[in-house]
Structure formats: structure tokens, C-alpha cells
Amino acid sequence: MRRLWLDIGNTRLKYWVTEDNQVFEHVAELHLQSPADLLLGLIQHFKGLQLDEVGISSVQDKQNNKRIKQILKPLNIPITCAQVQAEYAGLHCGYDDTSLLGIDRWLQVLAVAAPEQNLCVVSCGTALTIDLTTGMQHLGGYILPNLYLQRDSLIQNTKGIKIPDVAFAELNPGRNTIDAVHHGIFFGLLSTIEKVLEQHPRQLILTGGDANLFAEHLQRFNPIVEQDLLLKGLKVYLNKNRSTT
């Protein structure tokens, strides 16, 4: 079976195409606040892939999600848009109002939650998010601006400029403004994660584009880096949804 998996975030649209659970196409693009328009440019490509099913994770509002589904409708295949549930596949949501929890965070936790494990799931993406679980109970978490959001708020004309990993080879006090900003922000994010783990000791799971960078500085917590964790969560969600319909 050939499936299309869509991750529509606040700034990027990512998609994977899998066949028999093997990824053979993976693309991530900025959508400039208009993911539906980006999808319009991809729909002919998707038609040519002879897809069987679509799974969607979208943090967009209802109006945008409706338009996204309309754009995908000509594929004439089942479309499932994941939604946070109070309980799903045995995982209990820690939010009183499930509509306030981002679907991306929920799916990342859903991908790895297990009855006998206590986890700290950290996503190092557009925002740095921290979610805690005890067994199959999601406890809630924390959200912080990531490296780039904080850097761009302090230094003008840096938006979109990649910070090289070598900038964090060591975190000594910066001897120029750029290093001082970079080291200060990264040190603060690492310290937050460390404080959470000291208060709530558990297995650390890292995902997202900067996961390996964070892992290098959090070795004492024996981190596990999970690539494409949201995709894994979408698969769990879709498989469970199919078994109950």
C-alpha cells in the first residue's frame, strides 16, 4: 500500500510517501503561511504517485484544514486528519481541554508512549516543546521559543540564517556578541531540559531538526534520538483509526 503522510506546521509543510512502510520520498518546504497554496502546486505530483491513502497532521485552523482537504479530494482516496483525543490507543491526554494541545506534540508522544516507560519527549523544531509521560498517561509539558526565534528577536537581519553546529562546540562565555547570544540561548534551553529531568527523572527522547545537537550536550541523560517521530505517531494513529472503523 502506498501512503502519503502530511505534516503541516506553522512554517513548514513536510510530506513522506511510503510503500510497505518504507519511505521513498521525503520533502520539507516553507509554506509562507499558505500551506494550501503549496499543496496546490504538489497535487499533480501526488496524482501521479498512485496513492492509496493520506494521513494528515495539521496545526492549521479549521478554515485552512477544510481547504487542505478540498485540495486533496481529487486524489479520490481516504483522507484521515489526526485529532487529539482524551484517550487514544491507550494514551490519556494530560490537557483538560484537548483542543488546546498541538496535534504534533500529541502524535510524537503517541509514537513512543508505553505502559512500563516514563518519558520526556523533546521536540527541537520551530518551538522547543517538552512533554512528559508516566506510562500511558500524558502529564502535559512546556513550550519555549527555539534557538532561531530567540536569536532573531535579539539580533536584526538574522532571520532564516542557519546557526552552524560548530557555534555550540563549547558553551564558554562568548567573547563577541554573536557567540554570547548563541551560547546564552542554547545554554538556557539545555538548562531548562536538565531542570525538568532533575525534577522528573525519566528516559529522554529527542526529535526534530536540532535533536542531534541537543543530544551532544545532554549525554548524561542517555538521550535517544528519534527521527521522523511525528510520522511514526501518524502511523500509529492511522492504524488504530482503521481498526476501529
Number of C-alpha atoms within 10 A of each C-alpha: 10 16 20 21 22 22 21 24 20 17 13 17 22 17 19 19 20 17 14 8 11 10 13 9 11 12 10 13 13 15 18 12 14 15 23 21 14 16 17 13 10 13 15 12 11 15 13 9 13 13 19 15 17 19 22 23 25 23 17 18 8 10 8 15 19 12 14 21 15 12 16 20 13 11 20 11 14 12 18 18 16 19 20 20 17 15 14 16 14 14 20 17 23 19 16 10 11 16 12 9 19 16 25 24 21 25 24 24 28 26 19 18 25 17 12 9 14 20 24 26 28 26 26 22 16 19 16 18 18 22 22 26 27 17 17 23 19 22 15 16 18 13 12 15 16 19 23 21 16 15 20 14 11 12 12 8 9 14 12 9 9 8 13 8 10 8 12 18 12 10 15 12 11 14 8 8 10 14 16 14 18 20 21 18 19 20 15 13 18 15 13 15 19 16 12 17 17 11 8 15 15 18 18 22 24 24 22 19 14 17 20 19 15 21 20 13 17 16 11 9 16 12 20 16 18 19 14 14 24 26 23 17 23 27 18 17 22 19 12 13 14 9 7 7 5
